């Protein structure tokens, strides 16, 4: 009989596929942080070299705001990952969702001017705030 493939993070903070431990949660977070940082730099270069002549100054500012928040939160996620303090990992994952929603919607809106994407941006901003708040709460709970 065939079993269903299950992907999850175990109670030991390991990334598991089926019955096999693939990598630690810290390693997953470091890889994700590196990837989102790479994408942020690539999109920033794309904006500076390709979009600066195409977009209006207002829409270029929207795009630049997306890049700024993308890169700031990429570094925050990387710092959390390198800390190895698993209690902060949830905040980092919420920040990654914020990058996708906030910055992603800014990139698309700047290039398309479709208002729907501008309405997604605040949801990403709320994710950033929740991520930072989770870090504050876990910092308060620390026992030294």
KOLKOL-616966 format. One record per atom (N, C-alpha, C): residue in three letters; atom name; x, y, z. Coordinates in nm, 2 decimals. Example, Ala and Ser with C-alpha at 12.3 -4.5 7.8 and 13.67 -1.06 7.14 Angstrom:
REM KOLKOL-616966
ALA | N | 1.32 | -0.57 | 0.78
ALA | CA | 1.23 | -0.45 | 0.78
ALA | C | 1.32 | -0.33 | 0.78
SER | N | 1.28 | -0.22 | 0.71
SER | CA | 1.37 | -0.11 | 0.71
SER | C | 1.29 | 0.00 | 0.79
END
This chain:
REM KOLKOL-616966
UNK | N | 0.08 | -0.12 | 0.00
UNK | CA | 0.00 | 0.00 | 0.00
UNK | C | 0.09 | 0.12 | 0.00
UNK | N | 0.05 | 0.22 | -0.08
UNK | CA | 0.13 | 0.35 | -0.09
UNK | C | 0.09 | 0.44 | 0.02
UNK | N | 0.19 | 0.50 | 0.08
UNK | CA | 0.16 | 0.60 | 0.19
UNK | C | 0.17 | 0.74 | 0.12
UNK | N | 0.10 | 0.84 | 0.19
UNK | CA | 0.10 | 0.98 | 0.14
UNK | C | 0.24 | 1.04 | 0.18
UNK | N | 0.29 | 1.13 | 0.09
UNK | CA | 0.41 | 1.20 | 0.12
UNK | C | 0.37 | 1.32 | 0.21
UNK | N | 0.44 | 1.33 | 0.32
UNK | CA | 0.41 | 1.43 | 0.42
UNK | C | 0.54 | 1.51 | 0.44
UNK | N | 0.53 | 1.65 | 0.42
UNK | CA | 0.64 | 1.74 | 0.45
UNK | C | 0.61 | 1.82 | 0.57
UNK | N | 0.70 | 1.82 | 0.67
UNK | CA | 0.67 | 1.90 | 0.79
UNK | C | 0.80 | 1.94 | 0.86
UNK | N | 0.79 | 2.02 | 0.96
UNK | CA | 0.90 | 2.05 | 1.05
UNK | C | 0.87 | 1.98 | 1.18
UNK | N | 0.96 | 1.89 | 1.22
UNK | CA | 0.94 | 1.81 | 1.33
UNK | C | 0.95 | 1.89 | 1.46
UNK | N | 0.92 | 1.83 | 1.57
UNK | CA | 0.93 | 1.89 | 1.71
UNK | C | 1.07 | 1.92 | 1.74
UNK | N | 1.17 | 1.86 | 1.67
UNK | CA | 1.31 | 1.88 | 1.69
UNK | C | 1.36 | 1.99 | 1.59
UNK | N | 1.27 | 2.06 | 1.53
UNK | CA | 1.30 | 2.17 | 1.43
UNK | C | 1.38 | 2.11 | 1.32
UNK | N | 1.34 | 2.00 | 1.26
UNK | CA | 1.41 | 1.94 | 1.14
UNK | C | 1.31 | 1.94 | 1.03
UNK | N | 1.35 | 1.97 | 0.91
UNK | CA | 1.27 | 1.97 | 0.79
UNK | C | 1.26 | 1.82 | 0.75
UNK | N | 1.14 | 1.77 | 0.75
UNK | CA | 1.12 | 1.62 | 0.72
UNK | C | 1.03 | 1.60 | 0.60
UNK | N | 1.07 | 1.51 | 0.52
UNK | CA | 0.99 | 1.46 | 0.41
UNK | C | 0.96 | 1.32 | 0.43
UNK | N | 0.84 | 1.28 | 0.45
UNK | CA | 0.80 | 1.14 | 0.48
UNK | C | 0.86 | 1.10 | 0.61
UNK | N | 0.95 | 1.00 | 0.61
UNK | CA | 1.02 | 0.96 | 0.74
UNK | C | 1.16 | 1.01 | 0.74
UNK | N | 1.21 | 1.08 | 0.64
UNK | CA | 1.35 | 1.12 | 0.63
UNK | C | 1.37 | 1.26 | 0.67
UNK | N | 1.47 | 1.28 | 0.76
UNK | CA | 1.51 | 1.41 | 0.80
UNK | C | 1.60 | 1.47 | 0.69
UNK | N | 1.56 | 1.58 | 0.63
UNK | CA | 1.63 | 1.64 | 0.52
UNK | C | 1.74 | 1.74 | 0.57
UNK | N | 1.70 | 1.83 | 0.65
UNK | CA | 1.79 | 1.93 | 0.71
UNK | C | 1.73 | 1.99 | 0.83
UNK | N | 1.81 | 2.06 | 0.91
UNK | CA | 1.76 | 2.13 | 1.02
UNK | C | 1.68 | 2.26 | 0.98
UNK | N | 1.60 | 2.30 | 1.07
UNK | CA | 1.52 | 2.42 | 1.04
UNK | C | 1.61 | 2.54 | 1.03
UNK | N | 1.72 | 2.55 | 1.10
UNK | CA | 1.82 | 2.65 | 1.09
UNK | C | 1.88 | 2.66 | 0.95
UNK | N | 1.91 | 2.54 | 0.90
UNK | CA | 1.97 | 2.53 | 0.76
UNK | C | 1.87 | 2.58 | 0.66
UNK | N | 1.74 | 2.54 | 0.67
UNK | CA | 1.64 | 2.58 | 0.58
UNK | C | 1.63 | 2.74 | 0.59
UNK | N | 1.63 | 2.79 | 0.70
UNK | CA | 1.62 | 2.94 | 0.72
UNK | C | 1.74 | 3.01 | 0.66
UNK | N | 1.86 | 2.96 | 0.68
UNK | CA | 1.98 | 3.02 | 0.62
UNK | C | 1.97 | 3.02 | 0.47
UNK | N | 1.93 | 2.90 | 0.41
UNK | CA | 1.91 | 2.89 | 0.26
UNK | C | 1.81 | 2.99 | 0.21
UNK | N | 1.69 | 3.00 | 0.28
UNK | CA | 1.59 | 3.09 | 0.24
UNK | C | 1.63 | 3.23 | 0.25
UNK | N | 1.71 | 3.27 | 0.35
UNK | CA | 1.76 | 3.40 | 0.37
UNK | C | 1.85 | 3.44 | 0.26
UNK | N | 1.94 | 3.35 | 0.23
UNK | CA | 2.04 | 3.37 | 0.12
UNK | C | 1.96 | 3.38 | -0.02
UNK | N | 1.86 | 3.30 | -0.04
UNK | CA | 1.79 | 3.31 | -0.16
UNK | C | 1.71 | 3.44 | -0.18
UNK | N | 1.64 | 3.48 | -0.07
UNK | CA | 1.56 | 3.61 | -0.08
UNK | C | 1.66 | 3.73 | -0.08
UNK | N | 1.77 | 3.72 | -0.02
UNK | CA | 1.87 | 3.83 | -0.03
UNK | C | 1.92 | 3.84 | -0.18
UNK | N | 1.95 | 3.73 | -0.24
UNK | CA | 2.00 | 3.72 | -0.38
UNK | C | 1.89 | 3.78 | -0.47
UNK | N | 1.77 | 3.74 | -0.45
UNK | CA | 1.66 | 3.79 | -0.53
UNK | C | 1.64 | 3.94 | -0.51
UNK | N | 1.65 | 3.99 | -0.39
UNK | CA | 1.64 | 4.13 | -0.36
UNK | C | 1.75 | 4.21 | -0.43
UNK | N | 1.87 | 4.17 | -0.43
UNK | CA | 1.98 | 4.24 | -0.50
UNK | C | 1.96 | 4.23 | -0.65
UNK | N | 1.91 | 4.12 | -0.70
UNK | CA | 1.89 | 4.10 | -0.85
UNK | C | 1.78 | 4.20 | -0.89
UNK | N | 1.67 | 4.20 | -0.81
UNK | CA | 1.56 | 4.29 | -0.85
UNK | C | 1.59 | 4.44 | -0.84
UNK | N | 1.68 | 4.47 | -0.74
UNK | CA | 1.73 | 4.61 | -0.72
UNK | C | 1.81 | 4.65 | -0.85
UNK | N | 1.90 | 4.56 | -0.89
UNK | CA | 1.98 | 4.59 | -1.01
UNK | C | 1.89 | 4.60 | -1.13
UNK | N | 1.79 | 4.52 | -1.14
UNK | CA | 1.69 | 4.52 | -1.26
UNK | C | 1.62 | 4.66 | -1.26
UNK | N | 1.58 | 4.70 | -1.14
UNK | CA | 1.51 | 4.83 | -1.13
UNK | C | 1.60 | 4.94 | -1.16
UNK | N | 1.72 | 4.94 | -1.12
UNK | CA | 1.81 | 5.05 | -1.14
UNK | C | 1.86 | 5.06 | -1.29
UNK | N | 1.87 | 4.94 | -1.35
UNK | CA | 1.93 | 4.94 | -1.49
UNK | C | 1.82 | 4.93 | -1.60
UNK | N | 1.71 | 4.88 | -1.57
UNK | CA | 1.61 | 4.85 | -1.67
UNK | C | 1.48 | 4.94 | -1.65
UNK | N | 1.44 | 4.95 | -1.53
UNK | CA | 1.31 | 5.02 | -1.51
UNK | C | 1.32 | 5.17 | -1.49
UNK | N | 1.44 | 5.22 | -1.46
UNK | CA | 1.46 | 5.36 | -1.43
UNK | C | 1.42 | 5.45 | -1.55
UNK | N | 1.43 | 5.40 | -1.67
UNK | CA | 1.40 | 5.47 | -1.79
UNK | C | 1.25 | 5.45 | -1.84
UNK | N | 1.19 | 5.35 | -1.78
UNK | CA | 1.06 | 5.30 | -1.82
UNK | C | 0.95 | 5.36 | -1.73
UNK | N | 0.97 | 5.35 | -1.60
UNK | CA | 0.87 | 5.38 | -1.50
UNK | C | 0.87 | 5.53 | -1.47
UNK | N | 0.75 | 5.58 | -1.43
UNK | CA | 0.74 | 5.72 | -1.39
UNK | C | 0.82 | 5.73 | -1.26
UNK | N | 0.86 | 5.85 | -1.22
UNK | CA | 0.93 | 5.87 | -1.09
UNK | C | 0.85 | 5.82 | -0.97
UNK | N | 0.72 | 5.83 | -0.97
UNK | CA | 0.64 | 5.79 | -0.86
UNK | C | 0.64 | 5.64 | -0.85
UNK | N | 0.63 | 5.57 | -0.97
UNK | CA | 0.63 | 5.42 | -0.97
UNK | C | 0.77 | 5.37 | -0.94
UNK | N | 0.87 | 5.44 | -0.98
UNK | CA | 1.01 | 5.39 | -0.95
UNK | C | 1.03 | 5.40 | -0.79
UNK | N | 0.97 | 5.50 | -0.73
UNK | CA | 0.98 | 5.51 | -0.58
UNK | C | 0.91 | 5.39 | -0.52
UNK | N | 0.79 | 5.36 | -0.57
UNK | CA | 0.72 | 5.24 | -0.52
UNK | C | 0.81 | 5.12 | -0.53
UNK | N | 0.87 | 5.10 | -0.64
UNK | CA | 0.96 | 4.98 | -0.66
UNK | C | 1.08 | 4.99 | -0.56
UNK | N | 1.14 | 5.11 | -0.55
UNK | CA | 1.25 | 5.12 | -0.46
UNK | C | 1.21 | 5.09 | -0.31
UNK | N | 1.09 | 5.13 | -0.27
UNK | CA | 1.04 | 5.10 | -0.14
UNK | C | 1.03 | 4.94 | -0.12
UNK | N | 0.98 | 4.88 | -0.22
UNK | CA | 0.98 | 4.73 | -0.22
UNK | C | 1.11 | 4.67 | -0.20
UNK | N | 1.21 | 4.72 | -0.27
UNK | CA | 1.35 | 4.68 | -0.26
UNK | C | 1.41 | 4.70 | -0.12
UNK | N | 1.38 | 4.82 | -0.07
UNK | CA | 1.43 | 4.86 | 0.07
UNK | C | 1.38 | 4.76 | 0.17
UNK | N | 1.25 | 4.74 | 0.18
UNK | CA | 1.19 | 4.65 | 0.28
UNK | C | 1.23 | 4.51 | 0.25
UNK | N | 1.25 | 4.47 | 0.13
UNK | CA | 1.29 | 4.33 | 0.09
UNK | C | 1.43 | 4.31 | 0.15
UNK | N | 1.52 | 4.40 | 0.13
UNK | CA | 1.66 | 4.38 | 0.17
UNK | C | 1.68 | 4.39 | 0.32
UNK | N | 1.61 | 4.48 | 0.38
UNK | CA | 1.62 | 4.50 | 0.53
UNK | C | 1.57 | 4.37 | 0.60
UNK | N | 1.46 | 4.32 | 0.55
UNK | CA | 1.41 | 4.20 | 0.62
UNK | C | 1.48 | 4.07 | 0.58
UNK | N | 1.55 | 4.07 | 0.46
UNK | CA | 1.64 | 3.96 | 0.43
UNK | C | 1.75 | 3.95 | 0.53
UNK | N | 1.81 | 4.06 | 0.56
UNK | CA | 1.92 | 4.07 | 0.65
UNK | C | 1.87 | 4.03 | 0.79
UNK | N | 1.75 | 4.07 | 0.83
UNK | CA | 1.70 | 4.03 | 0.96
UNK | C | 1.67 | 3.88 | 0.97
UNK | N | 1.62 | 3.82 | 0.86
UNK | CA | 1.60 | 3.68 | 0.86
UNK | C | 1.73 | 3.60 | 0.87
UNK | N | 1.83 | 3.65 | 0.80
UNK | CA | 1.96 | 3.59 | 0.80
UNK | C | 2.02 | 3.60 | 0.94
UNK | N | 2.01 | 3.71 | 1.01
UNK | CA | 2.06 | 3.73 | 1.14
UNK | C | 1.99 | 3.63 | 1.24
UNK | N | 1.86 | 3.62 | 1.23
UNK | CA | 1.79 | 3.52 | 1.31
UNK | C | 1.84 | 3.38 | 1.28
UNK | N | 1.85 | 3.35 | 1.16
UNK | CA | 1.90 | 3.21 | 1.12
UNK | C | 2.03 | 3.18 | 1.18
UNK | N | 2.13 | 3.28 | 1.17
UNK | CA | 2.26 | 3.26 | 1.22
UNK | C | 2.26 | 3.25 | 1.37
UNK | N | 2.17 | 3.32 | 1.44
UNK | CA | 2.16 | 3.31 | 1.58
UNK | C | 2.14 | 3.17 | 1.63
UNK | N | 2.07 | 3.09 | 1.56
UNK | CA | 2.04 | 2.95 | 1.60
UNK | C | 1.94 | 2.95 | 1.71
UNK | N | 1.88 | 3.06 | 1.75
UNK | CA | 1.78 | 3.06 | 1.85
UNK | C | 1.64 | 3.03 | 1.79
UNK | N | 1.60 | 2.91 | 1.80
UNK | CA | 1.48 | 2.86 | 1.74
UNK | C | 1.35 | 2.93 | 1.78
UNK | N | 1.35 | 2.99 | 1.90
UNK | CA | 1.24 | 3.06 | 1.94
UNK | C | 1.21 | 3.19 | 1.85
UNK | N | 1.31 | 3.23 | 1.78
UNK | CA | 1.29 | 3.35 | 1.69
UNK | C | 1.26 | 3.31 | 1.55
UNK | N | 1.26 | 3.18 | 1.52
UNK | CA | 1.24 | 3.14 | 1.38
UNK | C | 1.10 | 3.17 | 1.33
UNK | N | 1.00 | 3.16 | 1.41
UNK | CA | 0.86 | 3.19 | 1.37
UNK | C | 0.85 | 3.33 | 1.32
UNK | N | 0.92 | 3.42 | 1.39
UNK | CA | 0.92 | 3.56 | 1.34
UNK | C | 0.98 | 3.58 | 1.21
UNK | N | 1.09 | 3.50 | 1.19
UNK | CA | 1.16 | 3.51 | 1.06
UNK | C | 1.08 | 3.46 | 0.95
UNK | N | 1.01 | 3.35 | 0.97
UNK | CA | 0.92 | 3.29 | 0.87
UNK | C | 0.81 | 3.39 | 0.83
UNK | N | 0.75 | 3.46 | 0.93
UNK | CA | 0.65 | 3.56 | 0.91
UNK | C | 0.70 | 3.67 | 0.83
UNK | N | 0.83 | 3.71 | 0.85
UNK | CA | 0.89 | 3.82 | 0.78
UNK | C | 0.91 | 3.78 | 0.63
UNK | N | 0.94 | 3.65 | 0.61
UNK | CA | 0.95 | 3.60 | 0.47
UNK | C | 0.82 | 3.62 | 0.40
UNK | N | 0.71 | 3.58 | 0.46
UNK | CA | 0.58 | 3.60 | 0.40
UNK | C | 0.56 | 3.75 | 0.38
UNK | N | 0.60 | 3.84 | 0.47
UNK | CA | 0.59 | 3.98 | 0.45
UNK | C | 0.67 | 4.03 | 0.33
UNK | N | 0.78 | 3.97 | 0.30
UNK | CA | 0.86 | 4.01 | 0.19
UNK | C | 0.79 | 3.97 | 0.06
UNK | N | 0.73 | 3.85 | 0.06
UNK | CA | 0.66 | 3.81 | -0.06
UNK | C | 0.54 | 3.90 | -0.09
UNK | N | 0.46 | 3.93 | 0.02
UNK | CA | 0.34 | 4.01 | 0.00
UNK | C | 0.37 | 4.16 | -0.02
UNK | N | 0.45 | 4.21 | 0.07
UNK | CA | 0.47 | 4.36 | 0.07
UNK | C | 0.56 | 4.39 | -0.06
UNK | N | 0.68 | 4.34 | -0.06
UNK | CA | 0.77 | 4.38 | -0.17
UNK | C | 0.72 | 4.32 | -0.30
UNK | N | 0.67 | 4.20 | -0.30
UNK | CA | 0.62 | 4.14 | -0.43
UNK | C | 0.50 | 4.23 | -0.49
UNK | N | 0.41 | 4.27 | -0.40
UNK | CA | 0.30 | 4.35 | -0.45
UNK | C | 0.35 | 4.49 | -0.50
UNK | N | 0.45 | 4.54 | -0.43
UNK | CA | 0.51 | 4.67 | -0.48
UNK | C | 0.58 | 4.66 | -0.62
UNK | N | 0.65 | 4.55 | -0.64
UNK | CA | 0.71 | 4.52 | -0.77
UNK | C | 0.61 | 4.51 | -0.88
UNK | N | 0.51 | 4.44 | -0.85
UNK | CA | 0.41 | 4.42 | -0.96
UNK | C | 0.33 | 4.55 | -0.98
UNK | N | 0.29 | 4.61 | -0.87
UNK | CA | 0.21 | 4.74 | -0.89
UNK | C | 0.29 | 4.84 | -0.96
UNK | N | 0.42 | 4.86 | -0.93
UNK | CA | 0.50 | 4.96 | -0.99
UNK | C | 0.51 | 4.94 | -1.14
UNK | N | 0.51 | 4.82 | -1.19
UNK | CA | 0.52 | 4.79 | -1.33
UNK | C | 0.38 | 4.78 | -1.40
UNK | N | 0.28 | 4.75 | -1.33
UNK | CA | 0.15 | 4.73 | -1.39
UNK | C | 0.05 | 4.84 | -1.37
UNK | N | 0.06 | 4.91 | -1.25
UNK | CA | -0.03 | 5.01 | -1.21
UNK | C | -0.17 | 4.95 | -1.18
UNK | N | -0.18 | 4.82 | -1.16
UNK | CA | -0.31 | 4.76 | -1.12
UNK | C | -0.33 | 4.78 | -0.97
UNK | N | -0.43 | 4.85 | -0.94
UNK | CA | -0.45 | 4.89 | -0.80
UNK | C | -0.47 | 4.77 | -0.70
UNK | N | -0.52 | 4.66 | -0.75
UNK | CA | -0.54 | 4.54 | -0.67
UNK | C | -0.41 | 4.50 | -0.60
UNK | N | -0.29 | 4.51 | -0.67
UNK | CA | -0.17 | 4.48 | -0.61
UNK | C | -0.13 | 4.58 | -0.50
UNK | N | -0.16 | 4.70 | -0.51
UNK | CA | -0.14 | 4.80 | -0.41
UNK | C | -0.22 | 4.77 | -0.28
UNK | N | -0.33 | 4.70 | -0.30
UNK | CA | -0.41 | 4.66 | -0.18
UNK | C | -0.35 | 4.55 | -0.10
UNK | N | -0.26 | 4.47 | -0.16
UNK | CA | -0.20 | 4.36 | -0.10
UNK | C | -0.08 | 4.41 | -0.01
UNK | N | -0.02 | 4.52 | -0.04
UNK | CA | 0.09 | 4.57 | 0.03
UNK | C | 0.07 | 4.58 | 0.18
UNK | N | -0.04 | 4.64 | 0.23
UNK | CA | -0.06 | 4.65 | 0.37
UNK | C | -0.06 | 4.51 | 0.44
UNK | N | -0.11 | 4.41 | 0.38
UNK | CA | -0.11 | 4.28 | 0.44
UNK | C | 0.04 | 4.23 | 0.46
UNK | N | 0.12 | 4.26 | 0.37
UNK | CA | 0.27 | 4.23 | 0.39
UNK | C | 0.33 | 4.31 | 0.50
UNK | N | 0.29 | 4.44 | 0.50
UNK | CA | 0.33 | 4.53 | 0.61
UNK | C | 0.29 | 4.47 | 0.75
UNK | N | 0.17 | 4.42 | 0.76
UNK | CA | 0.12 | 4.36 | 0.88
UNK | C | 0.21 | 4.24 | 0.92
UNK | N | 0.24 | 4.16 | 0.82
UNK | CA | 0.33 | 4.05 | 0.84
UNK | C | 0.47 | 4.09 | 0.90
UNK | N | 0.52 | 4.20 | 0.84
UNK | CA | 0.65 | 4.25 | 0.90
UNK | C | 0.63 | 4.29 | 1.04
UNK | N | 0.52 | 4.36 | 1.07
UNK | CA | 0.50 | 4.40 | 1.21
UNK | C | 0.48 | 4.28 | 1.31
UNK | N | 0.41 | 4.18 | 1.26
UNK | CA | 0.39 | 4.06 | 1.34
UNK | C | 0.52 | 3.99 | 1.36
UNK | N | 0.60 | 3.98 | 1.26
UNK | CA | 0.73 | 3.92 | 1.27
UNK | C | 0.82 | 3.99 | 1.37
UNK | N | 0.82 | 4.12 | 1.37
UNK | CA | 0.90 | 4.19 | 1.47
UNK | C | 0.84 | 4.18 | 1.61
UNK | N | 0.71 | 4.18 | 1.62
UNK | CA | 0.64 | 4.16 | 1.75
UNK | C | 0.67 | 4.02 | 1.81
UNK | N | 0.67 | 3.92 | 1.72
UNK | CA | 0.71 | 3.78 | 1.77
UNK | C | 0.85 | 3.78 | 1.83
UNK | N | 0.94 | 3.86 | 1.77
UNK | CA | 1.08 | 3.86 | 1.81
UNK | C | 1.08 | 3.94 | 1.95
UNK | N | 1.01 | 4.04 | 1.96
UNK | CA | 1.00 | 4.12 | 2.09
UNK | C | 0.95 | 4.03 | 2.20
UNK | N | 0.84 | 3.96 | 2.17
UNK | CA | 0.78 | 3.87 | 2.27
UNK | C | 0.88 | 3.76 | 2.32
UNK | N | 0.94 | 3.70 | 2.22
UNK | CA | 1.04 | 3.59 | 2.25
UNK | C | 1.16 | 3.65 | 2.33
UNK | N | 1.20 | 3.77 | 2.29
UNK | CA | 1.31 | 3.84 | 2.37
UNK | C | 1.27 | 3.87 | 2.51
UNK | N | 1.15 | 3.91 | 2.53
UNK | CA | 1.10 | 3.93 | 2.67
UNK | C | 1.10 | 3.80 | 2.75
UNK | N | 1.06 | 3.69 | 2.68
UNK | CA | 1.05 | 3.56 | 2.75
UNK | C | 1.19 | 3.50 | 2.78
UNK | N | 1.30 | 3.55 | 2.72
UNK | CA | 1.43 | 3.49 | 2.74
UNK | C | 1.47 | 3.50 | 2.89
UNK | N | 1.53 | 3.39 | 2.93
UNK | CA | 1.57 | 3.39 | 3.07
UNK | C | 1.72 | 3.43 | 3.09
UNK | N | 1.78 | 3.49 | 3.00
UNK | CA | 1.92 | 3.54 | 3.00
UNK | C | 2.01 | 3.44 | 2.94
END
